[in-house]
C-alpha cells in the first residue's frame, strides 16, 4: 500500500487522538494521500501507530523540521518511516500525559539505543532543493515588498509636490485679490473726494456768481459716479467669491493630503511588519541550512556568522544584483564527500 517510504511518516505516542485530527494537522505541511493505523505485532501491549503518506517527499522534510508537534495540548512523536524497521519495532504508549522534557529524554535514549542508519543521498539532495526553493520564494517576496514600498513612496512625493503647487497658487490668488481690493478702495476714495470737492466748488461759484444751477448736468455726474461705485462693488463681491472658492479648495486638498498620509503610514507599517516576518523566516531557514550542513558534513567545522552579518550580506546582494531572483541562490559546493555507512 505504501510504495514510497520517503514520503511517509510514522506517528507514535498520540494518546488516542482521532485519525481525523492527525490528518488535519498533517495537512498543514502538505497534501495527505492516505492514512493507515497499524498495531505493533511484537510489542507486549499491542500498541498502535499511524502511518501518514504525503503526495510529496518535501512535506516530510517540513514535518521533521519542527521539533515539537502539539495537537489539543498533546505532544505527539513523528519520525521517518523505514519499511524494515517499523514493522518490528515496539511502540511504547504513555499511561498519562507526559511533559515535553520526559518525551525528549525518552526520544534521546531511543536514539542512543538505535544503530546508526545509512545516509540517504537522494533524500539529502531533495531537502537541499526544497531549502533552495524556499529561499527563492522568500527572496521574490522581499523584492516585491521593496518594489511596492518604492512605488508608494514615489506616489506620496508626487502628491506632496501637487499640494505645494496648489498652496503656491492659492497664495498668488490671495495676493492678487488683496491688490485688486486695495486698488478699488483707493479708486473709490478718489471718486468720493473728487465728488465732494466738485460739489463744494460748484456751491462757491453759485454763491459768488449767483448763476442758475444746472440740475441736469449734476444729475448726470451723480449717476455716473453711482454707476462707477456699483461696478467697484460688483468687482469686490466677485473677488470675495473667488477667495471663498480658493479657501474651500485648500480645505479639500488638505483633507485629501491627510487621508493619503494616513494611507501611506498604514501601508508603511504593513510593509515593515512583512519585512520583519520575512526576516524571521530567513533566520529560521538559515538555522535549518546550518543544521543541514552540520548533518551532511559531521567532520567539517563550520565558522558561525552572526544573524546581523548574514542579513547585511543579504541586503547588499539584493541591492547590487538586477538579474532574476532564482539566480541569486548560491549552490552548496560539497568539498568533502559524505561518508555513506
One Martini backbone bead per residue (centre of mass of N, CA, C, O) as a GRO file, in nm:
protein
  341
    1UNK     BB    1   0.056   0.062  -0.021
    2UNK     BB    2   0.349   0.175   0.056
    3UNK     BB    3   0.589   0.267  -0.180
    4UNK     BB    4   0.704   0.547  -0.053
    5UNK     BB    5   0.907   0.603   0.223
    6UNK     BB    6   0.985   0.917   0.189
    7UNK     BB    7   0.651   1.001   0.220
    8UNK     BB    8   0.668   0.886   0.521
    9UNK     BB    9   0.513   0.876   0.844
   10UNK     BB   10   0.540   0.819   1.197
   11UNK     BB   11   0.297   0.787   1.466
   12UNK     BB   12   0.347   0.839   1.809
   13UNK     BB   13   0.215   0.916   2.099
   14UNK     BB   14  -0.119   1.016   2.058
   15UNK     BB   15  -0.334   0.959   2.282
   16UNK     BB   16  -0.598   0.873   2.117
   17UNK     BB   17  -0.622   1.020   1.866
   18UNK     BB   18  -0.777   1.103   1.600
   19UNK     BB   19  -0.746   1.066   1.262
   20UNK     BB   20  -0.857   1.346   1.177
   21UNK     BB   21  -0.660   1.519   1.345
   22UNK     BB   22  -0.399   1.414   1.216
   23UNK     BB   23  -0.468   1.497   0.924
   24UNK     BB   24  -0.518   1.801   0.974
   25UNK     BB   25  -0.228   1.856   1.075
   26UNK     BB   26  -0.070   1.742   0.820
   27UNK     BB   27  -0.199   1.946   0.604
   28UNK     BB   28  -0.008   2.191   0.684
   29UNK     BB   29   0.249   2.046   0.517
   30UNK     BB   30   0.049   1.876   0.320
   31UNK     BB   31  -0.063   1.644   0.109
   32UNK     BB   32  -0.275   1.378   0.179
   33UNK     BB   33  -0.315   1.050   0.066
   34UNK     BB   34  -0.281   0.855   0.330
   35UNK     BB   35  -0.419   0.646   0.607
   36UNK     BB   36  -0.278   0.430   0.876
   37UNK     BB   37  -0.356   0.186   1.120
   38UNK     BB   38  -0.135   0.022   1.345
   39UNK     BB   39  -0.001  -0.281   1.501
   40UNK     BB   40   0.221  -0.399   1.708
   41UNK     BB   41   0.340  -0.732   1.702
   42UNK     BB   42   0.597  -0.720   1.929
   43UNK     BB   43   0.432  -0.601   2.142
   44UNK     BB   44   0.289  -0.652   2.446
   45UNK     BB   45   0.039  -0.421   2.417
   46UNK     BB   46  -0.037  -0.356   2.126
   47UNK     BB   47   0.052  -0.099   1.996
   48UNK     BB   48  -0.022   0.191   1.817
   49UNK     BB   49   0.009   0.328   1.479
   50UNK     BB   50   0.070   0.591   1.232
   51UNK     BB   51   0.036   0.626   0.876
   52UNK     BB   52   0.169   0.888   0.663
   53UNK     BB   53   0.100   0.995   0.325
   54UNK     BB   54   0.247   1.191   0.090
   55UNK     BB   55   0.281   1.341  -0.225
   56UNK     BB   56   0.544   1.467  -0.094
   57UNK     BB   57   0.867   1.467   0.041
   58UNK     BB   58   0.882   1.766   0.148
   59UNK     BB   59   0.673   1.731   0.380
   60UNK     BB   60   0.856   1.563   0.564
   61UNK     BB   61   1.066   1.783   0.606
   62UNK     BB   62   0.871   1.985   0.742
   63UNK     BB   63   0.794   1.804   0.981
   64UNK     BB   64   1.095   1.744   1.089
   65UNK     BB   65   1.169   2.054   1.145
   66UNK     BB   66   0.972   2.005   1.372
   67UNK     BB   67   1.000   1.927   1.709
   68UNK     BB   68   0.707   2.028   1.796
   69UNK     BB   69   0.399   1.839   1.844
   70UNK     BB   70   0.068   1.985   1.887
   71UNK     BB   71  -0.255   1.838   1.996
   72UNK     BB   72  -0.460   1.946   2.219
   73UNK     BB   73  -0.200   1.932   2.430
   74UNK     BB   74  -0.053   1.703   2.265
   75UNK     BB   75   0.236   1.519   2.242
   76UNK     BB   76   0.385   1.417   1.948
   77UNK     BB   77   0.538   1.160   1.742
   78UNK     BB   78   0.768   1.209   1.464
   79UNK     BB   79   0.889   0.989   1.201
   80UNK     BB   80   1.057   0.801   1.013
   81UNK     BB   81   1.011   0.564   0.750
   82UNK     BB   82   1.091   0.209   0.780
   83UNK     BB   83   1.014  -0.092   0.663
   84UNK     BB   84   1.233  -0.275   0.833
   85UNK     BB   85   1.172  -0.135   1.123
   86UNK     BB   86   0.844  -0.075   1.185
   87UNK     BB   87   0.743  -0.373   1.189
   88UNK     BB   88   0.920  -0.452   1.477
   89UNK     BB   89   0.873  -0.210   1.651
   90UNK     BB   90   0.818  -0.104   1.960
   91UNK     BB   91   0.548   0.078   2.117
   92UNK     BB   92   0.519   0.330   2.349
   93UNK     BB   93   0.260   0.396   2.586
   94UNK     BB   94   0.134   0.631   2.772
   95UNK     BB   95  -0.055   0.652   3.064
   96UNK     BB   96   0.015   0.960   3.054
   97UNK     BB   97   0.078   1.284   3.038
   98UNK     BB   98   0.371   1.412   2.925
   99UNK     BB   99   0.637   1.583   2.922
  100UNK     BB  100   0.870   1.725   2.718
  101UNK     BB  101   1.124   1.628   2.872
  102UNK     BB  102   1.054   1.324   2.884
  103UNK     BB  103   1.032   1.283   2.577
  104UNK     BB  104   1.321   1.371   2.509
  105UNK     BB  105   1.457   1.151   2.680
  106UNK     BB  106   1.333   0.907   2.533
  107UNK     BB  107   1.433   0.982   2.249
  108UNK     BB  108   1.738   0.986   2.318
  109UNK     BB  109   1.752   0.689   2.412
  110UNK     BB  110   1.657   0.564   2.146
  111UNK     BB  111   1.887   0.684   1.972
  112UNK     BB  112   2.117   0.532   2.127
  113UNK     BB  113   2.005   0.236   2.073
  114UNK     BB  114   2.032   0.281   1.790
  115UNK     BB  115   2.140   0.222   1.493
  116UNK     BB  116   2.307   0.341   1.244
  117UNK     BB  117   2.203   0.492   0.962
  118UNK     BB  118   2.199   0.532   0.643
  119UNK     BB  119   2.270   0.763   0.411
  120UNK     BB  120   2.050   0.958   0.212
  121UNK     BB  121   2.123   1.120  -0.074
  122UNK     BB  122   1.847   1.187  -0.206
  123UNK     BB  123   1.723   1.322   0.041
  124UNK     BB  124   1.932   1.549   0.068
  125UNK     BB  125   1.878   1.676  -0.212
  126UNK     BB  126   1.579   1.738  -0.163
  127UNK     BB  127   1.624   1.924   0.078
  128UNK     BB  128   1.802   2.124  -0.073
  129UNK     BB  129   1.588   2.203  -0.286
  130UNK     BB  130   1.374   2.305  -0.084
  131UNK     BB  131   1.549   2.531   0.039
  132UNK     BB  132   1.594   2.685  -0.224
  133UNK     BB  133   1.296   2.742  -0.284
  134UNK     BB  134   1.236   2.905  -0.025
  135UNK     BB  135   1.448   3.127  -0.073
  136UNK     BB  136   1.332   3.225  -0.343
  137UNK     BB  137   1.054   3.310  -0.235
  138UNK     BB  138   1.158   3.516  -0.028
  139UNK     BB  139   1.305   3.695  -0.230
  140UNK     BB  140   1.058   3.772  -0.401
  141UNK     BB  141   0.891   3.897  -0.171
  142UNK     BB  142   1.099   4.114  -0.092
  143UNK     BB  143   1.117   4.258  -0.367
  144UNK     BB  144   0.815   4.326  -0.385
  145UNK     BB  145   0.804   4.502  -0.129
  146UNK     BB  146   1.012   4.711  -0.221
  147UNK     BB  147   0.861   4.803  -0.476
  148UNK     BB  148   0.600   4.898  -0.336
  149UNK     BB  149   0.735   5.107  -0.151
  150UNK     BB  150   0.848   5.283  -0.380
  151UNK     BB  151   0.578   5.351  -0.515
  152UNK     BB  152   0.447   5.484  -0.266
  153UNK     BB  153   0.662   5.706  -0.230
  154UNK     BB  154   0.629   5.838  -0.509
  155UNK     BB  155   0.329   5.911  -0.474
  156UNK     BB  156   0.374   6.093  -0.229
  157UNK     BB  157   0.558   6.299  -0.371
  158UNK     BB  158   0.355   6.389  -0.585
  159UNK     BB  159   0.137   6.492  -0.388
  160UNK     BB  160   0.319   6.698  -0.249
  161UNK     BB  161   0.377   6.871  -0.499
  162UNK     BB  162   0.083   6.943  -0.563
  163UNK     BB  163   0.028   7.085  -0.295
  164UNK     BB  164   0.244   7.306  -0.329
  165UNK     BB  165   0.122   7.426  -0.586
  166UNK     BB  166  -0.153   7.500  -0.461
  167UNK     BB  167  -0.042   7.688  -0.246
  168UNK     BB  168   0.091   7.891  -0.439
  169UNK     BB  169  -0.173   7.963  -0.591
  170UNK     BB  170  -0.325   8.069  -0.344
  171UNK     BB  171  -0.131   8.298  -0.272
  172UNK     BB  172  -0.159   8.444  -0.542
  173UNK     BB  173  -0.467   8.498  -0.525
  174UNK     BB  174  -0.459   8.659  -0.264
  175UNK     BB  175  -0.276   8.885  -0.366
  176UNK     BB  176  -0.458   8.978  -0.600
  177UNK     BB  177  -0.708   9.040  -0.429
  178UNK     BB  178  -0.573   9.255  -0.252
  179UNK     BB  179  -0.490   9.446  -0.481
  180UNK     BB  180  -0.772   9.499  -0.600
  181UNK     BB  181  -0.901   9.608  -0.342
  182UNK     BB  182  -0.710   9.850  -0.302
  183UNK     BB  183  -0.765   9.986  -0.576
  184UNK     BB  184  -1.073  10.022  -0.538
  185UNK     BB  185  -1.058  10.189  -0.278
  186UNK     BB  186  -0.890  10.419  -0.394
  187UNK     BB  187  -1.091  10.493  -0.619
  188UNK     BB  188  -1.329  10.556  -0.430
  189UNK     BB  189  -1.194  10.785  -0.273
  190UNK     BB  190  -1.135  10.962  -0.516
  191UNK     BB  191  -1.430  10.997  -0.607
  192UNK     BB  192  -1.537  11.117  -0.343
  193UNK     BB  193  -1.348  11.363  -0.329
  194UNK     BB  194  -1.425  11.479  -0.609
  195UNK     BB  195  -1.724  11.516  -0.545
  196UNK     BB  196  -1.693  11.707  -0.305
  197UNK     BB  197  -1.521  11.927  -0.447
  198UNK     BB  198  -1.723  11.988  -0.677
  199UNK     BB  199  -1.958  12.073  -0.493
  200UNK     BB  200  -1.811  12.309  -0.355
  201UNK     BB  201  -1.736  12.469  -0.607
  202UNK     BB  202  -2.026  12.509  -0.701
  203UNK     BB  203  -2.128  12.660  -0.452
  204UNK     BB  204  -1.931  12.902  -0.471
  205UNK     BB  205  -2.006  12.993  -0.754
  206UNK     BB  206  -2.305  13.043  -0.690
  207UNK     BB  207  -2.257  13.258  -0.473
  208UNK     BB  208  -2.091  13.459  -0.644
  209UNK     BB  209  -2.252  13.457  -0.927
  210UNK     BB  210  -2.549  13.371  -0.925
  211UNK     BB  211  -2.614  13.126  -1.090
  212UNK     BB  212  -2.769  12.896  -1.244
  213UNK     BB  213  -2.862  12.571  -1.196
  214UNK     BB  214  -2.747  12.253  -1.332
  215UNK     BB  215  -2.923  11.970  -1.283
  216UNK     BB  216  -2.854  11.777  -1.517
  217UNK     BB  217  -2.544  11.760  -1.487
  218UNK     BB  218  -2.544  11.664  -1.192
  219UNK     BB  219  -2.707  11.408  -1.239
  220UNK     BB  220  -2.507  11.274  -1.434
  221UNK     BB  221  -2.264  11.271  -1.240
  222UNK     BB  222  -2.396  11.105  -1.019
  223UNK     BB  223  -2.465  10.858  -1.194
  224UNK     BB  224  -2.177  10.797  -1.274
  225UNK     BB  225  -2.067  10.749  -0.987
  226UNK     BB  226  -2.267  10.525  -0.912
  227UNK     BB  227  -2.181  10.330  -1.136
  228UNK     BB  228  -1.886  10.299  -1.043
  229UNK     BB  229  -1.953  10.194  -0.757
  230UNK     BB  230  -2.101   9.942  -0.854
  231UNK     BB  231  -1.865   9.812  -1.003
  232UNK     BB  232  -1.679   9.795  -0.757
  233UNK     BB  233  -1.868   9.619  -0.586
  234UNK     BB  234  -1.878   9.378  -0.781
  235UNK     BB  235  -1.575   9.317  -0.775
  236UNK     BB  236  -1.559   9.261  -0.472
  237UNK     BB  237  -1.758   9.024  -0.466
  238UNK     BB  238  -1.603   8.845  -0.668
  239UNK     BB  239  -1.344   8.828  -0.499
  240UNK     BB  240  -1.477   8.689  -0.255
  241UNK     BB  241  -1.571   8.438  -0.405
  242UNK     BB  242  -1.290   8.344  -0.499
  243UNK     BB  243  -1.175   8.318  -0.215
  244UNK     BB  244  -1.374   8.099  -0.116
  245UNK     BB  245  -1.296   7.885  -0.326
  246UNK     BB  246  -1.000   7.862  -0.244
  247UNK     BB  247  -1.049   7.775   0.048
  248UNK     BB  248  -1.207   7.516  -0.019
  249UNK     BB  249  -0.981   7.382  -0.185
  250UNK     BB  250  -0.776   7.372   0.046
  251UNK     BB  251  -0.939   7.191   0.236
  252UNK     BB  252  -0.958   6.948   0.043
  253UNK     BB  253  -0.652   6.907   0.006
  254UNK     BB  254  -0.589   6.857   0.303
  255UNK     BB  255  -0.770   6.608   0.339
  256UNK     BB  256  -0.637   6.438   0.116
  257UNK     BB  257  -0.349   6.441   0.233
  258UNK     BB  258  -0.416   6.311   0.505
  259UNK     BB  259  -0.527   6.048   0.388
  260UNK     BB  260  -0.265   5.970   0.237
  261UNK     BB  261  -0.085   5.963   0.487
  262UNK     BB  262  -0.236   5.739   0.636
  263UNK     BB  263  -0.207   5.530   0.412
  264UNK     BB  264   0.102   5.530   0.408
  265UNK     BB  265   0.148   5.453   0.703
  266UNK     BB  266  -0.001   5.182   0.695
  267UNK     BB  267   0.173   5.059   0.466
  268UNK     BB  268   0.442   5.091   0.611
  269UNK     BB  269   0.373   4.907   0.850
  270UNK     BB  270   0.307   4.656   0.684
  271UNK     BB  271   0.591   4.632   0.552
  272UNK     BB  272   0.746   4.603   0.816
  273UNK     BB  273   0.605   4.345   0.908
  274UNK     BB  274   0.686   4.177   0.659
  275UNK     BB  275   0.989   4.211   0.698
  276UNK     BB  276   1.007   4.075   0.975
  277UNK     BB  277   0.887   3.804   0.888
  278UNK     BB  278   1.103   3.742   0.667
  279UNK     BB  279   1.340   3.755   0.860
  280UNK     BB  280   1.254   3.518   1.037
  281UNK     BB  281   1.245   3.310   0.807
  282UNK     BB  282   1.540   3.339   0.730
  283UNK     BB  283   1.659   3.255   1.002
  284UNK     BB  284   1.530   2.977   1.002
  285UNK     BB  285   1.660   2.876   0.737
  286UNK     BB  286   1.952   2.918   0.828
  287UNK     BB  287   1.940   2.712   1.059
  288UNK     BB  288   1.863   2.473   0.878
  289UNK     BB  289   2.117   2.482   0.701
  290UNK     BB  290   2.321   2.440   0.930
  291UNK     BB  291   2.208   2.167   1.017
  292UNK     BB  292   2.243   2.032   0.744
  293UNK     BB  293   2.554   2.071   0.726
  294UNK     BB  294   2.616   1.921   0.989
  295UNK     BB  295   2.500   1.649   0.886
  296UNK     BB  296   2.663   1.625   0.615
  297UNK     BB  297   2.931   1.751   0.785
  298UNK     BB  298   3.057   1.623   1.068
  299UNK     BB  299   3.388   1.681   1.012
  300UNK     BB  300   3.310   1.980   0.962
  301UNK     BB  301   3.402   2.306   1.032
  302UNK     BB  302   3.198   2.578   1.114
  303UNK     BB  303   3.166   2.922   1.066
  304UNK     BB  304   3.005   3.137   1.243
  305UNK     BB  305   2.741   3.370   1.194
  306UNK     BB  306   2.580   3.640   1.227
  307UNK     BB  307   2.270   3.768   1.167
  308UNK     BB  308   2.353   4.055   1.082
  309UNK     BB  309   2.559   3.972   0.866
  310UNK     BB  310   2.363   3.811   0.690
  311UNK     BB  311   2.161   4.046   0.639
  312UNK     BB  312   2.365   4.238   0.506
  313UNK     BB  313   2.437   4.052   0.271
  314UNK     BB  314   2.148   4.027   0.162
  315UNK     BB  315   2.098   4.331   0.107
  316UNK     BB  316   2.343   4.374  -0.080
  317UNK     BB  317   2.254   4.167  -0.293
  318UNK     BB  318   1.975   4.306  -0.365
  319UNK     BB  319   2.106   4.587  -0.456
  320UNK     BB  320   2.317   4.478  -0.686
  321UNK     BB  321   2.117   4.289  -0.813
  322UNK     BB  322   1.913   4.235  -1.146
  323UNK     BB  323   1.841   3.962  -1.168
  324UNK     BB  324   1.708   3.684  -1.118
  325UNK     BB  325   1.615   3.538  -0.816
  326UNK     BB  326   1.717   3.246  -0.887
  327UNK     BB  327   2.030   3.351  -0.923
  328UNK     BB  328   2.082   3.426  -0.603
  329UNK     BB  329   2.149   3.134  -0.553
  330UNK     BB  330   2.361   2.938  -0.380
  331UNK     BB  331   2.556   2.680  -0.412
  332UNK     BB  332   2.636   2.376  -0.266
  333UNK     BB  333   2.962   2.290  -0.204
  334UNK     BB  334   3.118   1.975  -0.203
  335UNK     BB  335   3.427   1.914  -0.053
  336UNK     BB  336   3.304   1.674   0.117
  337UNK     BB  337   3.233   1.359   0.115
  338UNK     BB  338   2.997   1.163   0.218
  339UNK     BB  339   2.952   0.918   0.452
  340UNK     BB  340   2.862   0.587   0.371
  341UNK     BB  341   2.709   0.336   0.607
   0.00000   0.00000   0.00000
